[in-house]
Amino acid sequence: MSSVTDTVSLTARRSSRFVAWVRAWRAGLVPFDEVAESIAAGEEHLVADAPGTWTDVPLADALPSLAKHSPDDIRLVLPAAGDPRGLPGPGDFSGAALLAGEAVVTAGLGFVPQVRSHTSGSGMTFETVLWRVFPLAADAPAASLTMPGAAEAEAELASVLAETTMTLTRLDVAAWRPELAGALAALRRPDGVTDLPPGFDPRARRLFARAAVLDRVLVLAGQAAPGGAVNGYEAQQRDAALRPLTTACRRALVAACNAPLRP
């Protein structure tokens, strides 16, 4: 696996996996024993301040606090500066969610992931994910219902992606990040890959597959700044071109993960 692939794979939204798998579990579509492992995807996940606990606990030990929630009580939010949609209002949870750029909203509880880096005695660096739990109002998930549905989000993403690709081609994107240009081109082809659990319809699966890959590509673009653009003006043009695509991508991920489930 290349260093580029490593970078991309590590930027997947952890809250999207949390929401998708917990919702499927609460709908009776996947067994509880699979949920924590599927969310963690090989990482170590701990939870701080979970109800009934006094210290950090493994993710599997904290998930029973959601055992009485319905699938519609569990929602993904991907807030950004100037775009706090889906958050229940000002407070500690909303501040932490904005800082992380992602969170899980449930009836009574909010979960925000924090990535912590550690260095062992031998000098090796490794990471753990700590989900911090915040108390929320019982009607908190209702705030995210104003987000677009899967059909609207899919149309928006396709339109913005086409416009952005044309702009980046004009800016000679291949000269500053060849793998990003290739990834953008690949996204225009049908992609049958999906990471969603059972219960999501084909549109939600298709939307999530495209948006999840694109989300990682956009992180690469941010890490590449100022990239190989000839001058600062071109770098600003590139960033301006990517901004609406970033917004459309966030909306697509939210719409896919919060889509109605089917038995």
Disulfide bonds with the S-S distance in Angstrom:
none
